[in-house]
């Protein structure tokens, strides 16, 4: 695992590496029962899910005491790998699939993580809940939705001054162009982009970091299903 992490300039201690490797095995085993991810082999899971998730470490955004929510978490990515590395930070995994969140709960228990909880709800509903609206320092999301949709789902959860972190592939600039209206309506600033390449020629990736400048208008997010059917 450390050899893979060297490719993105991240170095971890033995305990963290052991937990990350165990997470990879847990995801692969559970994936035989549930369709958690399209990646079936352990090597692919470690590189495409775990190592890619940890690229955020290089941005030095995460601090002890922060609250972070992973929207569209699925198999627990990128939330769980980051929670292993940042045990003093609170993480919430959000996904509408109860089966996937139950799987994530089993990973949390097996790994003995005390800083992670799960939430099986639609992001549109959670964004209008008082206990979650504008309560998070950082919202993270990987392979969940195109930027115009993702922004509406995630921005209402972020504190003013907080960050939306989107893990994106080679079409990130096309998505950004399509998200101009969403950025204006949701008061997101132009992103800081970090480009990188995973090992074994797995392609160009980009971390897109959007800061929230003002409170989200009360009408967002719109009711369930609307952001996908009619993006901003």
N, C-alpha and C positions, 0 to 999 in steps of 0.2 A: 504493500500500500504506500509506504513512504516513497518508493521509486516513482510511483504515479504522481504523488503530491509534489515531488521535486520539479515536475514539469510546469507547475504553476507557482513555484516559489513558496510553498507552504511546508513547514516542518512542525511535527507534533510529537508528543511524548508517547511512551510505550503503551500506557493505559488507553489513551485516545485512539491509537492505531488499532489496538485489540478490539475496542468497542466498535469502531468503524468496520473492521473486517467481519465481526460478528453480525453487524447490521446487514452487510451484504449477503451473508449466508441466510439470514432470516427472511430477507426480501425474496431471495431466489426460492427458498422452500415454500413460502406462502404463495408465491406466484404460480406454483403448480396447482393450487386449489382455486385461486382467484386471479382475475385478469388485472393485476396491479400495474404492470408495465409491459411494454412490448419487448423489453430486454430479458432474455431467458438465461443467458450464461453469466456466471459470476463475474468474469472479467468485464463484460459489458456493463453490468450493474455497478461495479466499483468505479469504472471510468466515467460512464455517461450520467450516472445519478450521484454517486457519493463525491467523487473528486470534483466534478463540475459544480456541485453545491458549495463546496468549500472555497471556491474562487472568491467569494465575498470576503473571506478573511483578509485578503490583500488590500481591501478598501479601508480597513480599520474603523468601521462604522459602529460595530457592536460593542457595547459596554455593559458592565455589571449593573443590574437593577433595571435595565430596559425591559419593555414588553414588545414582543415581536409576534406577528401572526403570519402563518404560511397559508395563503389562499389557494384552494385547489390542490391540496397537499397530496392526495392520492396515496401513494405508498409511504408518505412521510418525508417527501423530498421537496425542497431542500431543508425543511425544518429540523428533522432528526439529526442529520450529520452536523449541522451547526449547533444544535443543543448539546451534543456530545462535547464539542470544543469549548462551548461557553456555558458551563454549569451554573453560573451566577446570574444568568439572564433567563427571563421567563418566556417560554415559547408556547403558542397555541397553534395546533394543526386544524385547519378548517377544510372540510369537504362535505358535499351533500350526500355522498355514498356512505351509508351506515356500515356496509361490509368492509370498505376500505379503512374506515376509522376504527373499526374493531380490530382489523389487522394491525394498524398502527399502534393501538393500545397494547396489543400483545408484544410488539417490539419494545415499547416503552418499559413494560414490565420485565421482559427478559434482560434488557440492558440495565435495569435498575435506575432509570432516569427519574429524577425528582422535580425537574424544572419544565416538564412538558405536560400539557393537557390537550384533549381533543374536543372538537365541536362538529357534530354532524348536522349541518344546516346549510341552506342556500346563502351565498354571500349577499344577495340582494336583501334578504331578511335581516341578517346579522348587522348589516350596515345601518339599519334603522333602529337597532336596539340600543337603548341608553347606555347599557353596561359595556358596549363595544364601540359605539360611535365615537370617533376621534379619541380613542384610548391607547393607541399603539404608537410607539416611537418609529418602528419600521414595519412595513408590510412587504413580504417577499413572495414571489410566485415564479414557478418554472413550468413551462409547457401547459399553461392553463387556458389562455385565450389570447386573441390578437389585442394589440395595445388599446384601441378605442373601447373595447369591452372590458378589458382588464382594469383600465383606469377607473371606470365607473364602479366596478365591483370593489376595488381596493381603496380608492382615495377617501371615501367616507370613514374608513377605519383609522386613518392616520391623524395624529395630532398635527396642529399647525406647526410648521418647521420640521416635521418628520419626513421620512423618505419612503418612496415606493421603489423597490428593487425588482426589476424584471429581468429574468434570464432569457436571452433571445439568441436566435441563430442568424444566418446570413441575410435574411430579409428584414432585419430590424429597421433599416432606413425607410423601407416601403411602409412598414407599419407606423413609423413615426410620422410620416407625411399624412397618412390617413387619420392620425390621432390629433391633428391640429385643433379641431373644434372641441374635442374632449378635454384637451389640456387647458383651453381657455375657460370653458364652463366650469371645470373642476379646480381651477387655480393651481395648476402644476407648472413649475418652471421648466425651462429647457434642460434636457438631461445631461449628466456627465456620463460618458460612455467609456467602458474599459474593454478593449478588444483582447482576445486571447485565443489560443489554439490548444485543444486537447491532444494528448499523445496519440501516436499511431494514425496520424492524418485523419482525425475524426471531424475535422472541419473548424471553420472560424466561428467563434462564439462572442457574444457581447453581453456585458452587464450594463443595464441601463438604470441610472439612478436619478429619480425625479424628486425634487423637494416640493413640499406642499406649502404654498405661500399664504393662503387664507382659508377660512372655514369653508366647508363644503355646503353649497346651497341645500336647503332642506329637502328639495324634491329628488335628490340623488342619494342612493341609487333608486332607480325606478322599480316597479314591482317585478316579481320573479319572471324571468324569461324575456322581458322587454329589452335589456341591454344587448342580448344576443340577436334578437329579431330586428331591432332597430337601433344599431350603434349610434352614439353621438357623432 
